[in-house]
Amino acid sequence: MEMIHSFKSLAGISSDHPCLWGDFEVRDSQPLQTWHNATLLPPRRRKGQTLWWRRYGFGAFDASGQHLRTLSDMRGKRHCCHPALRLEDNQYNENRLVEHEVVLYGGTLYDHIGHLILDGGRAYQLLHHYRDSELPIWFHDASPNRHGPAILKLALVQDWFKQLGLRKRAKLIRRPMLARQLVSGPALCCDRSFASRDLRTACVAALKPRLRGRLETISQPERRLAYLSRHKLSQGSTHFAQEAELVAQLSQLPNVDIICPEELNFEQKLNLYRRYEIITGFPQACMTLRMFVPGEQLAQQVMFIAGARSLSSTWVNIDRATDGGVGYFDCGLNESQTVADDPSAAFQRSNQFNVETVLRAVQTLSR
């Protein structure tokens, strides 16, 4: 579908746009790699650290004891749960070391939907190449001592792994491991930093074949436009203050369906991109699922942005890497106000936007 006339191309957005934050980079495709005699350490609590990305340290080390940094995560410039750079500088019990001939390493699991999806690229590559293997895929847990069930038992993770065919193969690294062959690869997407050109290929291949087949049977869109609303969320990064007011008005439009993604399971979310002609809303995790849906005739995606840091460069990098053809629309940029970040609050920031501007834009799209 061609870009709606009055909307701009996300891929062409300027790096100095006032709503944008983060860096631009699209990286060339890279194959899976194999390391011999590699050691993987389980999460270990760091005393005195309160920030979640420093609270635990874990990772993989090559045969010489050097940290395999390419297998640890970054968020912008932030090192997430990186261990000490040398194996000998990390505390672990060598007597508990378990040896495996082959270890398929899928990376780190997070209990946040956006990072669960975007940081899973190593696992997607493994599923692409080892779909029919009986070998387990091993993961680190970013928050191993959370209150409640372990991460593999969380409903969010179970539902996502069901779509990937991973529920029975996924295992957590709880003890030091020696891998005679360690197979994995670099991240396919790094928040506010880069995306890889093989991102979409890996994502589509990661869905279990039966699900891909069901999605492909939806040959024609059933409805015109779905607005993905965040107005029922109680926490997150950004709160768009007037969204409930906007939703009340959008619900009166005949060709517009209001969708709250948190009320759908993952398969239903994926179906949106085959059932609708247009998907719109403020940037949110559900929109990452478009790159997993097979086929070329997918819903056109249009994002609304308003105010400082309402558009992470992650979205631009993904669109450029996958040729997604996503559009964006500034809604109230000149009138927007942003409250400073408050990590202790339910939402880190609150942005204002012009309700009438968004309403008119959706009306135009829905015709």
PEZI-V140852 format. One record per helix or strand of 3 or more residues. SS is the DSSP state (alpha for helix, beta for strand). FROM is the first residue (numbers start at 1). LEN is the number of residues. If there is no record, write none. Layout:
ss->{SS | SS}
from->{FROM | FROM}
len->{LEN | LEN}
//
This chain:
ss->{alpha | beta | alpha | beta | alpha | beta | beta | alpha | alpha | beta | alpha | alpha | beta | alpha | alpha | beta | beta | beta | beta | alpha | alpha | beta | beta | alpha | beta | alpha | alpha | beta | alpha | beta | alpha | beta | alpha | beta | alpha}
from->{10 | 33 | 52 | 56 | 69 | 73 | 78 | 87 | 94 | 98 | 113 | 121 | 137 | 151 | 155 | 170 | 177 | 189 | 194 | 199 | 209 | 223 | 236 | 243 | 256 | 261 | 266 | 276 | 285 | 300 | 313 | 327 | 333 | 347 | 355}
len->{3 | 13 | 4 | 6 | 3 | 3 | 3 | 3 | 3 | 12 | 6 | 10 | 5 | 3 | 10 | 3 | 8 | 3 | 3 | 8 | 8 | 6 | 5 | 8 | 4 | 3 | 10 | 7 | 8 | 6 | 10 | 4 | 3 | 5 | 12}
//
